[in-house]
Amino acid sequence: MNSLRSLPWLAAAAGIAGLALASACGGDDDAKPAATTAPASVSASSATTAAAKSVYPLRVTDLLGREVEIKAKPAVIVALSPTAVEYVYAVGGTVAGRSASADFPPEAKSSKEVGTAYQPSFEAILALKPDLVVADSIIHAQPDVRKGLEGLGVPVIFAGADSYQKVLDGVALLGRVLDANDKATQVIAAITKARDDAKAAIGASKLSAVALIAGRDQTLYSAKATSYAGDVLQQIGIANPAANGPESGPGFPGYTTLAPESLIQYNPDIIFTITPGPASVPRLSSLVPSIPPFKGLKAVASNRVVELDVDLFIQAPGPRIVDAFAAIAKAARAG
């Protein structure tokens, strides 16, 4: 793997990936029992049940299982991660404050920054006098961060995404909180259709694929079924030979260490790569085919080493999962 060491940017870039991935480890030991006013999950068949009008005061159960009372329809909303911001806009809301790294949709960038997703500024949040804070159930689940947010004296709901199902749950939750149930139902239907369309595009082709990132020491890691990227592959019927690999450790939850010989043994039809860092840095997809042991792989020989959008698969999983499904399906059809 000496070729990997020719890219000094990987150390800094992997630090970003490590933070994003490490956040998936957040637990919820203090969660209250789920309330009966909101389902723990939403399926395509039950999505229409979310279309009833919200009546305030409203009690909801967020994605950490916390019961939260919303006294009136929120007017001033602060969202603390890219995913949280996208949930709000997906159901027709807007934010007055956002994490600095949230840049989608473009109109959200006109709102005030309230620190980063990993270090929200409580002072900046309170300065906006919000009547709702949308935190991230993946990033902000750690007890110290969660306690600080819960102490703001403002209703806080936690909504993140580490799977297809959690995306549906997050959309449904924000639909209820913002009295946008009809819009949430439409979004859920569109997401479900995107998944089904991607699955149909792949058909009975029985493709195999891995999704790779690189660590700060240039070690390769492959997405397991428990990661967001791995779940996307699983949802549309692509076999992932690394799906049940051993957990790599706390720095890369949902990913397994991938030795070069393992990748050679897997010999997948498609290799997906995810590169943190700005667009100016080399993509992992351009490096993998240049490594001599990998040149005989099916994916390399057929030019099916495909770079995935880091926003869609690591930094901002959420309603744009429709684009994630489309990207995977496009690569599958290209064979």
VOGU-3710 file (C-alpha; in Angstrom, 3 decimals, decimal comma):
1> mnslrslpwl> 0,000/0,000/0,000  2,967/2,314/-0,399  1,166/4,185/-3,174  -1,319/5,459/-0,621  1,457/7,190/1,289  2,104/9,507/-1,639  -0,949/11,546/-0,654  -0,164/13,707/2,398  -3,647/15,232/2,279  -5,097/11,946/3,465
11> aaaagiagla> -4,042/12,544/7,052  -6,046/15,749/7,360  -8,901/14,500/5,214  -9,190/11,295/7,182  -9,410/13,353/10,338  -12,625/14,840/8,959  -13,890/11,396/8,033  -12,941/10,056/11,443  -14,950/12,751/13,207  -17,974/12,138/11,027
21> lasacggddd> -17,754/8,383/11,431  -16,915/8,457/15,130  -20,092/10,401/15,780  -22,086/7,299/14,880  -20,958/5,739/18,171  -23,110/8,082/20,273  -25,308/6,180/22,709  -28,555/6,973/24,481  -28,442/5,381/27,903  -30,759/8,024/29,374
31> akpaattapa> -33,489/7,938/26,733  -37,058/8,019/27,960  -39,448/5,288/26,827  -40,883/5,974/23,404  -44,239/7,726/23,490  -47,236/6,374/21,653  -47,790/9,646/19,776  -45,114/8,926/17,166  -44,051/5,627/15,613  -40,481/4,483/16,115
41> svsassatta> -40,165/4,049/12,367  -41,977/4,954/9,178  -42,511/2,663/6,202  -43,769/3,533/2,748  -47,085/1,838/3,460  -47,634/3,754/6,708  -46,329/7,120/5,503  -49,811/8,381/4,728  -50,773/8,089/8,404  -48,430/11,018/9,100
51> aaksvyplrv> -50,613/13,365/7,022  -52,962/14,402/9,852  -52,722/18,021/10,921  -50,458/18,672/13,892  -52,233/20,132/16,926  -50,272/22,134/19,490  -49,236/21,691/22,185  -47,757/18,641/20,497  -45,841/15,767/22,048  -43,424/13,886/19,814
61> tdllgrevei> -40,772/11,231/20,238  -37,478/12,083/18,587  -34,853/9,748/17,142  -33,193/9,298/20,535  -36,485/8,097/21,997  -36,963/11,326/23,974  -40,457/12,670/24,484  -40,562/16,398/23,714  -43,401/18,901/23,981  -43,737/21,547/21,277
71> kakpavival> -46,035/24,244/22,644  -46,680/26,069/19,356  -45,688/25,753/15,730  -41,983/26,682/15,659  -41,170/29,968/13,917  -37,470/30,439/14,760  -35,507/27,244/14,175  -31,825/26,511/14,708  -30,430/23,314/13,155  -27,075/22,020/14,336
81> sptaveyvya> -25,842/19,730/11,552  -26,076/19,527/7,768  -28,517/16,636/8,140  -30,711/18,573/10,588  -30,784/21,581/8,251  -31,799/19,419/5,303  -34,616/17,798/7,279  -36,085/21,231/8,047  -35,978/22,410/4,440  -37,164/19,069/3,078
91> vggtvagrsa> -40,564/19,594/4,705  -40,785/23,260/3,739  -39,294/24,942/6,807  -36,437/27,430/7,099  -33,703/27,956/9,681  -32,569/31,118/11,436  -29,306/29,481/12,537  -27,223/26,561/11,303  -23,939/24,757/11,749  -21,106/26,327/9,750
101> sadfppeaks> -20,672/23,228/7,593  -24,299/23,180/6,406  -24,395/24,526/2,856  -27,442/22,780/1,393  -29,924/23,892/0,307  -28,239/27,110/-0,888  -30,853/29,326/0,771  -29,819/27,983/4,170  -26,463/29,752/3,826  -28,120/33,104/4,480
111> skevgtayqp> -28,868/32,063/8,070  -26,555/32,740/11,012  -23,775/30,310/11,852  -23,920/28,888/15,374  -20,599/27,061/15,552  -19,709/23,802/13,870  -21,681/20,578/13,922  -19,189/19,131/16,405  -18,832/22,281/18,498  -22,112/24,192/18,527
121> sfeailalkp> -22,009/27,581/20,271  -24,670/27,685/22,963  -24,317/31,468/23,181  -24,895/31,894/19,447  -27,897/29,585/19,584  -29,542/31,491/22,423  -28,803/34,850/20,790  -31,253/33,922/18,032  -34,024/33,257/20,582  -35,169/30,050/18,897
131> dlvvadsiih> -38,367/28,243/19,747  -36,936/24,983/18,395  -33,449/23,484/18,148  -32,938/20,522/15,822  -29,871/18,589/16,974  -28,383/15,523/15,315  -29,188/12,154/16,900  -25,881/10,748/15,602  -23,456/13,620/16,168  -24,946/15,059/19,359
141> aqpdvrkgle> -25,935/11,885/21,193  -22,852/11,964/23,438  -24,008/12,633/27,029  -22,006/15,844/27,554  -23,206/17,497/24,337  -26,743/16,271/24,783  -26,886/17,549/28,359  -25,710/20,989/27,286  -28,329/21,216/24,574  -31,098/20,000/26,854
151> glgvpvifag> -30,123/22,714/29,327  -30,761/25,575/26,912  -34,356/26,011/28,041  -35,580/25,572/24,458  -37,380/22,554/22,966  -34,730/20,317/21,396  -35,402/17,386/19,108  -32,694/15,018/17,889  -32,868/13,846/14,265  -29,961/12,336/12,348
161> adsyqkvldg> -29,409/9,494/9,904  -27,219/6,413/9,759  -29,593/4,329/7,620  -32,382/4,550/5,061  -34,984/3,948/7,761  -33,624/6,740/9,946  -33,961/9,148/7,010  -37,651/8,280/6,748  -38,033/8,653/10,510  -36,331/12,065/10,485
171> vallgrvlda> -38,525/13,403/7,693  -41,684/12,156/9,423  -40,596/13,714/12,734  -39,940/17,155/11,230  -43,211/16,928/9,338  -45,089/16,488/12,602  -43,156/19,162/14,486  -43,593/21,783/11,741  -47,179/20,848/10,852  -45,959/19,791/7,416
181> ndkatqviaa> -47,258/16,237/7,407  -48,475/16,325/3,813  -45,065/17,513/2,625  -43,299/14,895/4,737  -45,500/12,194/3,221  -44,536/13,385/-0,279  -40,827/13,370/0,588  -41,035/9,881/2,093  -42,825/8,641/-1,016  -40,126/10,175/-3,242
191> itkarddaka> -37,359/8,563/-1,205  -39,064/5,185/-1,298  -39,556/5,495/-5,058  -35,883/6,400/-5,533  -34,892/3,263/-3,648  -37,294/1,093/-5,636  -36,198/2,629/-8,950  -32,553/1,949/-8,126  -33,394/-1,597/-7,142  -35,267/-2,108/-10,418
201> aigasklsav> -32,376/-0,650/-12,416  -30,024/-3,219/-10,915  -32,548/-6,000/-11,396  -31,245/-9,539/-11,190  -27,677/-8,629/-12,119  -26,284/-9,892/-8,785  -23,629/-7,198/-8,566  -21,089/-6,982/-5,753  -19,483/-3,768/-4,526  -17,450/-2,279/-1,699
211> aliagrdqtl> -17,402/1,328/-0,491  -13,962/2,496/0,631  -12,472/5,339/2,629  -8,841/5,817/3,717  -7,626/6,462/7,258  -5,026/8,941/8,452  -2,373/6,207/8,249  -3,516/5,403/4,696  -5,221/2,197/5,795  -8,249/1,306/3,698
221> ysakatsyag> -11,627/0,810/5,377  -14,719/-0,708/3,810  -18,328/0,057/4,690  -20,195/-2,620/6,597  -23,953/-3,161/6,444  -24,249/-1,109/9,652  -22,865/2,043/7,993  -24,949/4,508/5,991  -23,157/3,678/2,727  -23,411/-0,031/3,450
231> dvlqqigian> -27,119/0,260/4,143  -27,684/2,088/0,849  -26,007/-0,806/-1,000  -28,042/-3,329/0,948  -31,335/-1,525/0,368  -31,051/-1,833/-3,402  -29,757/-5,391/-3,502  -26,032/-5,007/-4,170  -23,955/-7,687/-2,429  -21,293/-6,246/-0,139
241> paangpesgp> -18,568/-8,803/0,698  -17,416/-6,599/3,604  -20,931/-6,289/5,066  -20,227/-8,432/8,133  -16,528/-7,750/8,621  -15,119/-7,111/12,106  -15,597/-3,594/13,436  -12,484/-1,503/12,838  -12,702/0,344/16,142  -14,180/3,531/17,626
251> gfpgyttlap> -12,581/5,805/15,011  -14,501/4,252/12,121  -17,790/2,806/13,388  -19,648/0,881/10,730  -16,442/0,252/8,776  -14,036/-2,663/8,724  -10,302/-2,578/8,057  -9,665/-3,817/4,531  -6,309/-5,444/3,816  -5,185/-5,361/0,164
261> esliqynpdi> -5,365/-9,130/-0,053  -8,982/-9,042/1,143  -9,951/-6,619/-1,617  -8,234/-8,898/-4,122  -10,133/-11,873/-2,717  -13,449/-10,013/-2,848  -12,808/-8,880/-6,458  -16,042/-6,841/-6,554  -17,814/-5,727/-9,710  -17,734/-2,093/-8,513
271> iftitpgpas> -15,458/-0,236/-6,111  -17,007/2,899/-4,646  -14,670/5,375/-2,960  -15,368/8,320/-0,679  -12,773/11,090/-0,312  -13,117/13,707/2,437  -11,533/17,087/1,771  -11,981/19,826/-0,822  -12,413/19,121/-4,522  -8,848/20,246/-5,191
281> vprlsslvps> -7,319/17,185/-3,518  -6,856/13,897/-5,443  -9,736/11,465/-5,242  -9,287/8,002/-3,782  -10,911/6,686/-6,959  -7,900/7,888/-8,965  -5,438/6,225/-6,600  -6,895/2,725/-6,256  -6,446/1,747/-9,939  -2,793/2,832/-9,810
291> ippfkglkav> -1,857/0,338/-7,080  -0,234/-2,661/-8,829  -1,994/-5,454/-6,877  -5,381/-3,945/-7,743  -4,918/-3,611/-11,489  -6,326/-7,077/-12,157  -9,543/-6,513/-10,242  -12,796/-6,682/-12,211  -13,794/-3,192/-11,114  -10,477/-1,711/-12,207
301> asnrvveldv> -10,348/-3,581/-15,520  -13,882/-2,493/-16,392  -13,314/1,117/-15,257  -15,868/0,815/-12,472  -14,018/2,523/-9,639  -16,529/5,241/-8,835  -16,155/8,274/-6,559  -19,180/8,979/-4,365  -20,165/12,401/-3,047  -18,810/12,729/0,495
311> dlfiqapgpr> -21,747/14,989/1,411  -24,313/12,382/0,452  -22,624/9,420/2,098  -20,775/10,784/5,157  -21,179/14,471/5,937  -24,878/15,050/5,262  -26,856/11,800/5,109  -30,525/12,640/4,922  -33,285/13,491/2,439  -30,794/13,598/-0,437
321> ivdafaaiak> -30,592/9,844/-0,136  -32,585/9,986/-3,385  -29,358/11,214/-5,032  -27,335/8,538/-3,251  -29,567/5,805/-4,666  -29,371/7,373/-8,124  -25,557/7,519/-8,004  -25,277/3,838/-7,094  -27,797/2,833/-9,747  -25,981/4,866/-12,421
331> aarag> -22,725/3,080/-11,640  -24,488/-0,285/-11,714  -26,055/0,407/-15,121  -22,720/1,508/-16,569  -21,375/-2,029/-16,591
//
